[in-house]
Amino acid sequence: MNSAHMTNKWDNHPNPNQLRWAPFELSKEDSKKAINFVDGLHTVCGAGDPNSRHGIAVHVYLCNVSMEDCCFYNSDGDFLIVPQMGTLLITTEFGKMIVEPNEICVI
């Protein structure tokens, strides 16, 4: 997993105002290489401490290929996935889900 874009360091105080984040664009260089869901995760913000097991992290993802021959394990709690563009086929230990834009998936 490429963890270059993920972090649990919250150096700034959280902003109490309602925010939204623009999608991360695929640059011309990025569009030439394969980026799966895990490699495309980027941390936007968060709060809490992973050692105390209390807090939240917000990530945005972008991907252009399927996750073949690899998997992702999240032991931190609920994972909300909201696709902006394109359809996701998500396979879990409980079965498969098709998630389209304007739908949400909670794992």
N, C-alpha and C positions, 0 to 999 in steps of 0.2 A: 504494500500500500504506500502510495506517495503521501506523506503527511506534511508536505511543505506548506500547504494552505490551511491546515487545521491546527488549532491551539486551544489551550485551557488557561491561558494567561490573560487576565482581565485587568489591564493597566489603567483603564479609564473608568470613571464612575458611569453606571448605566444612565441612559437618557430616559426620563419619565414620559416624554412626549411620544405620541403614536408615530411610528416610522414604517416605511416600507423600503424595500431594496430593489434596485433595478437588477435585471438578470445579468450574469456575467456573459459577455459576448465571446464567441469563439474568434480568436484572431485568425488571420490568414495562415500564420505558422501553425497554430493549434488545430485548425481544420484539416491540416495535412497529416496529423498524427492521431492515433486512436486514443480517446479518453473515455474510460468507463466510469460508472457511477462513483466508485470509491475514489479514483484518482481525481474526479471532478468536484469533490466536496471542498468547500471553502467556508471557513468560520467567519461569521459576520459579527457576532457579539455573544456575550454570555455573562453569567453571574454565578457565584457560589464557588465551591471547592470540590474537586473530584475525590479528594481524600476523605472528606466528611460525607460524601455521597448525597449531598444536597446542592441543588443548583439547576441551571438550565444552560444549554448552548444552542445557538441558532446557526445553522449552516445553509448555504445555498449550493446547489449542485448544477453541473452542466456535464453532459456526456454526449458522445456521438457514436458509440459502439456498445454492443451487448457485453455483458459480463460472462463470457464463456470460460469455462474451466477455472472459475474463481468464485468466492462467496464473501459475504460481509456479515459479521457478527456484531450485534449491538447489545451489550449487557447492561446498559445504563438506564433503561426504562423505555417509555413510549417513544416511538419514532414516527413523526408526522411527515409524510411525503406528499408534496403538491406539485404535479407537473404543470409547467407553463405551456409547453409545446411538445407535441409528440405523445405517443401512447407508450406506457410502461407495462411490461409483463413482469410481475413480481412473484417469485416463487418462495414460499415459506415452508416451514415444517408442517403447516396446517393446510397447504394447498396453494393454488395459483390465483392471482388477482390481476385483472386488467384495469389499469387506471389511466384515464384520459384527462386532458386539460379541463379545468373547472371542477374536477373531482378531487377528493382527498383519500389518502390511505394512511391508516394508523396501524403500526405494527408494535 
